[in-house]
Amino acid sequence: MTPAAEVAREALNRAKAAARAKGLRPGAPSRRSPLAEPRKDPGKGPGARDPRLLSDVVSRLLRDKGWTQDVSVGGVIGRWSEVVGDQVAQHCVPETFEDGVLVVRADSTAWATQVRLLLPTLRRRLDEEVGEGVVEQVTVLGPAGPSFRRGRRSVRGPGPRDTYG
């Protein structure tokens, strides 16, 4: 009977010979791709080719590009009825958010006045949702009437007021 150590040595030599026949170099350090990120400590932590969570990649992109505030405000606009309540959301909608100013349009002048009275509560709720200082000002607009400055019904001159004298 052959000793176990000798059987193992012969198996290892056969495996090395098979690897050499394939063009591999057994026992030599592996060649890394030049595109791979260098590892700080081999064997610890994720490498450049390891999969990452999508949420981690997206949050890093948002942080690097400086889009976190805009995305959080966009999330509030998308959940407008949850933030302000169903009754208020039925009568006013957010229109734009630029440079810290949120513009909200109400469907009637009465609701525009009501939302203006609720501005401190609305500002506090927005600060809770997106963080303090992101929404610096809230502008409430009433319903917009038809404009006669452009379009098929436009006329030259001061406008529709010129017919009354």
BALOBA-1460 file (C-alpha; in Angstrom, 3 decimals):
// residues 165
<rec num="1" residu="m" x="0.000" y="0.000" z="0.000"/>
<rec num="2" residu="t" x="1.151" y="3.509" z="-0.852"/>
<rec num="3" residu="p" x="1.334" y="6.108" z="1.953"/>
<rec num="4" residu="a" x="-1.319" y="8.880" z="1.879"/>
<rec num="5" residu="a" x="1.265" y="11.656" z="1.639"/>
<rec num="6" residu="e" x="2.764" y="10.126" z="-1.501"/>
<rec num="7" residu="v" x="-0.683" y="9.731" z="-3.100"/>
<rec num="8" residu="a" x="-1.461" y="13.374" z="-2.362"/>
<rec num="9" residu="r" x="1.910" y="14.504" z="-3.782"/>
<rec num="10" residu="e" x="1.312" y="12.565" z="-7.001"/>
<rec num="11" residu="a" x="-2.192" y="14.074" z="-7.332"/>
<rec num="12" residu="l" x="-0.751" y="17.550" z="-6.845"/>
<rec num="13" residu="n" x="1.946" y="16.935" z="-9.480"/>
<rec num="14" residu="r" x="-0.701" y="15.679" z="-11.947"/>
<rec num="15" residu="a" x="-2.819" y="18.804" z="-11.312"/>
<rec num="16" residu="k" x="0.201" y="21.087" z="-11.849"/>
<rec num="17" residu="a" x="1.072" y="19.306" z="-15.082"/>
<rec num="18" residu="a" x="-2.515" y="19.662" z="-16.324"/>
<rec num="19" residu="a" x="-2.464" y="23.383" z="-15.464"/>
<rec num="20" residu="r" x="0.861" y="23.888" z="-17.330"/>
<rec num="21" residu="a" x="-0.619" y="22.129" z="-20.342"/>
<rec num="22" residu="k" x="-3.466" y="24.672" z="-20.317"/>
<rec num="23" residu="g" x="-1.015" y="27.589" z="-20.122"/>
<rec num="24" residu="l" x="-1.578" y="28.384" z="-16.466"/>
<rec num="25" residu="r" x="1.259" y="28.965" z="-14.010"/>
<rec num="26" residu="p" x="0.501" y="27.141" z="-10.779"/>
<rec num="27" residu="g" x="2.003" y="28.669" z="-7.669"/>
<rec num="28" residu="a" x="2.632" y="32.066" z="-9.320"/>
<rec num="29" residu="p" x="0.727" y="35.141" z="-8.113"/>
<rec num="30" residu="s" x="-2.393" y="35.850" z="-10.138"/>
<rec num="31" residu="r" x="-2.297" y="38.586" z="-12.734"/>
<rec num="32" residu="r" x="-4.863" y="41.284" z="-11.994"/>
<rec num="33" residu="s" x="-6.667" y="43.255" z="-14.622"/>
<rec num="34" residu="p" x="-5.320" y="46.800" z="-15.053"/>
<rec num="35" residu="l" x="-8.934" y="48.014" z="-14.850"/>
<rec num="36" residu="a" x="-9.503" y="46.556" z="-11.404"/>
<rec num="37" residu="e" x="-9.179" y="48.834" z="-8.398"/>
<rec num="38" residu="p" x="-6.175" y="48.001" z="-6.245"/>
<rec num="39" residu="r" x="-7.119" y="46.262" z="-3.028"/>
<rec num="40" residu="k" x="-5.898" y="47.738" z="0.209"/>
<rec num="41" residu="d" x="-5.716" y="44.419" z="2.020"/>
<rec num="42" residu="p" x="-6.180" y="41.280" z="-0.083"/>
<rec num="43" residu="g" x="-8.901" y="39.041" z="1.195"/>
<rec num="44" residu="k" x="-10.754" y="41.729" z="3.147"/>
<rec num="45" residu="g" x="-13.646" y="43.862" z="1.965"/>
<rec num="46" residu="p" x="-15.347" y="44.162" z="-1.417"/>
<rec num="47" residu="g" x="-13.291" y="44.490" z="-4.564"/>
<rec num="48" residu="a" x="-13.905" y="46.507" z="-7.704"/>
<rec num="49" residu="r" x="-15.754" y="43.695" z="-9.430"/>
<rec num="50" residu="d" x="-17.899" y="42.631" z="-6.496"/>
<rec num="51" residu="p" x="-21.605" y="43.457" z="-6.827"/>
<rec num="52" residu="r" x="-22.946" y="46.397" z="-4.870"/>
<rec num="53" residu="l" x="-26.429" y="47.288" z="-3.715"/>
<rec num="54" residu="l" x="-28.263" y="49.583" z="-6.104"/>
<rec num="55" residu="s" x="-29.363" y="51.827" z="-3.245"/>
<rec num="56" residu="d" x="-25.719" y="52.359" z="-2.222"/>
<rec num="57" residu="v" x="-24.687" y="53.229" z="-5.786"/>
<rec num="58" residu="v" x="-27.604" y="55.651" z="-6.290"/>
<rec num="59" residu="s" x="-27.129" y="57.362" z="-2.931"/>
<rec num="60" residu="r" x="-23.419" y="57.831" z="-3.682"/>
<rec num="61" residu="l" x="-24.267" y="59.300" z="-7.119"/>
<rec num="62" residu="l" x="-26.799" y="61.709" z="-5.572"/>
<rec num="63" residu="r" x="-24.303" y="62.784" z="-2.907"/>
<rec num="64" residu="d" x="-21.447" y="63.257" z="-5.413"/>
<rec num="65" residu="k" x="-23.578" y="65.297" z="-7.840"/>
<rec num="66" residu="g" x="-25.233" y="67.378" z="-5.090"/>
<rec num="67" residu="w" x="-28.752" y="66.257" z="-6.009"/>
<rec num="68" residu="t" x="-29.913" y="65.067" z="-2.585"/>
<rec num="69" residu="q" x="-32.014" y="68.152" z="-1.756"/>
<rec num="70" residu="d" x="-33.707" y="68.255" z="-5.169"/>
<rec num="71" residu="v" x="-34.539" y="64.563" z="-4.982"/>
<rec num="72" residu="s" x="-35.948" y="64.887" z="-1.469"/>
<rec num="73" residu="v" x="-38.152" y="67.811" z="-2.555"/>
<rec num="74" residu="g" x="-39.218" y="65.791" z="-5.598"/>
<rec num="75" residu="g" x="-40.219" y="62.991" z="-3.245"/>
<rec num="76" residu="v" x="-42.353" y="65.410" z="-1.235"/>
<rec num="77" residu="i" x="-44.015" y="66.706" z="-4.393"/>
<rec num="78" residu="g" x="-44.707" y="63.106" z="-5.408"/>
<rec num="79" residu="r" x="-46.278" y="62.427" z="-1.990"/>
<rec num="80" residu="w" x="-48.033" y="65.806" z="-1.776"/>
<rec num="81" residu="s" x="-51.337" y="64.406" z="-0.523"/>
<rec num="82" residu="e" x="-49.575" y="62.541" z="2.308"/>
<rec num="83" residu="v" x="-47.658" y="65.660" z="3.345"/>
<rec num="84" residu="v" x="-50.497" y="68.216" z="3.343"/>
<rec num="85" residu="g" x="-53.517" y="65.951" z="3.701"/>
<rec num="86" residu="d" x="-56.150" y="64.844" z="1.216"/>
<rec num="87" residu="q" x="-58.472" y="67.835" z="1.581"/>
<rec num="88" residu="v" x="-55.770" y="70.447" z="0.952"/>
<rec num="89" residu="a" x="-54.219" y="68.341" z="-1.829"/>
<rec num="90" residu="q" x="-57.555" y="68.295" z="-3.688"/>
<rec num="91" residu="h" x="-57.527" y="72.080" z="-3.925"/>
<rec num="92" residu="c" x="-53.849" y="72.984" z="-4.353"/>
<rec num="93" residu="v" x="-50.918" y="71.438" z="-6.210"/>
<rec num="94" residu="p" x="-47.205" y="72.197" z="-6.207"/>
<rec num="95" residu="e" x="-46.051" y="73.726" z="-9.488"/>
<rec num="96" residu="t" x="-42.299" y="74.341" z="-9.253"/>
<rec num="97" residu="f" x="-39.361" y="74.216" z="-6.895"/>
<rec num="98" residu="e" x="-36.363" y="76.354" z="-7.838"/>
<rec num="99" residu="d" x="-33.685" y="78.000" z="-5.708"/>
<rec num="100" residu="g" x="-35.405" y="77.113" z="-2.438"/>
<rec num="101" residu="v" x="-38.794" y="78.541" z="-3.479"/>
<rec num="102" residu="l" x="-41.779" y="76.185" z="-3.692"/>
<rec num="103" residu="v" x="-44.665" y="77.544" z="-5.771"/>
<rec num="104" residu="v" x="-48.113" y="76.146" z="-4.967"/>
<rec num="105" residu="r" x="-51.231" y="76.896" z="-7.053"/>
<rec num="106" residu="a" x="-54.711" y="76.766" z="-5.512"/>
<rec num="107" residu="d" x="-57.867" y="76.179" z="-7.541"/>
<rec num="108" residu="s" x="-59.725" y="79.146" z="-5.990"/>
<rec num="109" residu="t" x="-58.876" y="82.381" z="-4.258"/>
<rec num="110" residu="a" x="-60.544" y="81.114" z="-1.089"/>
<rec num="111" residu="w" x="-58.248" y="78.086" z="-0.989"/>
<rec num="112" residu="a" x="-55.233" y="80.260" z="-1.799"/>
<rec num="113" residu="t" x="-56.080" y="82.384" z="1.251"/>
<rec num="114" residu="q" x="-56.613" y="79.275" z="3.374"/>
<rec num="115" residu="v" x="-53.233" y="77.806" z="2.344"/>
<rec num="116" residu="r" x="-51.546" y="81.151" z="3.066"/>
<rec num="117" residu="l" x="-52.980" y="80.963" z="6.590"/>
<rec num="118" residu="l" x="-51.624" y="77.406" z="6.909"/>
<rec num="119" residu="l" x="-48.108" y="78.377" z="5.745"/>
<rec num="120" residu="p" x="-46.411" y="78.027" z="9.173"/>
<rec num="121" residu="t" x="-47.797" y="74.505" z="9.533"/>
<rec num="122" residu="l" x="-46.877" y="73.675" z="5.937"/>
<rec num="123" residu="r" x="-43.318" y="74.991" z="6.398"/>
<rec num="124" residu="r" x="-42.889" y="72.938" z="9.574"/>
<rec num="125" residu="r" x="-44.143" y="69.815" z="7.790"/>
<rec num="126" residu="l" x="-41.807" y="70.415" z="4.834"/>
<rec num="127" residu="d" x="-38.860" y="70.890" z="7.203"/>
<rec num="128" residu="e" x="-39.687" y="67.527" z="8.784"/>
<rec num="129" residu="e" x="-39.846" y="65.807" z="5.391"/>
<rec num="130" residu="v" x="-36.854" y="67.305" z="3.542"/>
<rec num="131" residu="g" x="-34.770" y="68.967" z="6.231"/>
<rec num="132" residu="e" x="-34.543" y="72.500" z="7.518"/>
<rec num="133" residu="g" x="-33.479" y="75.208" z="5.111"/>
<rec num="134" residu="v" x="-34.185" y="73.265" z="1.911"/>
<rec num="135" residu="v" x="-37.515" y="74.978" z="1.259"/>
<rec num="136" residu="e" x="-36.791" y="78.607" z="2.122"/>
<rec num="137" residu="q" x="-40.020" y="80.149" z="0.855"/>
<rec num="138" residu="v" x="-43.481" y="78.937" z="-0.143"/>
<rec num="139" residu="t" x="-45.402" y="81.068" z="-2.640"/>
<rec num="140" residu="v" x="-49.141" y="80.450" z="-2.954"/>
<rec num="141" residu="l" x="-50.836" y="81.495" z="-6.187"/>
<rec num="142" residu="g" x="-54.543" y="81.686" z="-6.937"/>
<rec num="143" residu="p" x="-56.201" y="80.373" z="-10.055"/>
<rec num="144" residu="a" x="-54.848" y="81.710" z="-13.329"/>
<rec num="145" residu="g" x="-57.356" y="83.305" z="-15.676"/>
<rec num="146" residu="p" x="-57.083" y="83.122" z="-19.448"/>
<rec num="147" residu="s" x="-54.406" y="85.278" z="-20.976"/>
<rec num="148" residu="f" x="-55.180" y="87.387" z="-24.007"/>
<rec num="149" residu="r" x="-51.560" y="88.307" z="-24.679"/>
<rec num="150" residu="r" x="-50.856" y="85.318" z="-26.939"/>
<rec num="151" residu="g" x="-52.914" y="82.913" z="-28.981"/>
<rec num="152" residu="r" x="-55.810" y="83.091" z="-31.431"/>
<rec num="153" residu="r" x="-57.773" y="85.669" z="-29.448"/>
<rec num="154" residu="s" x="-54.955" y="88.147" z="-29.020"/>
<rec num="155" residu="v" x="-55.244" y="91.639" z="-30.422"/>
<rec num="156" residu="r" x="-52.810" y="94.484" z="-30.642"/>
<rec num="157" residu="g" x="-53.160" y="97.264" z="-28.201"/>
<rec num="158" residu="p" x="-53.567" y="97.453" z="-24.455"/>
<rec num="159" residu="g" x="-55.807" y="94.351" z="-24.365"/>
<rec num="160" residu="p" x="-59.417" y="93.617" z="-23.519"/>
<rec num="161" residu="r" x="-59.784" y="96.748" z="-21.375"/>
<rec num="162" residu="d" x="-59.725" y="99.044" z="-24.415"/>
<rec num="163" residu="t" x="-63.360" y="98.251" z="-25.341"/>
<rec num="164" residu="y" x="-64.777" y="99.923" z="-22.227"/>
<rec num="165" residu="g" x="-63.639" y="103.406" z="-22.954"/>
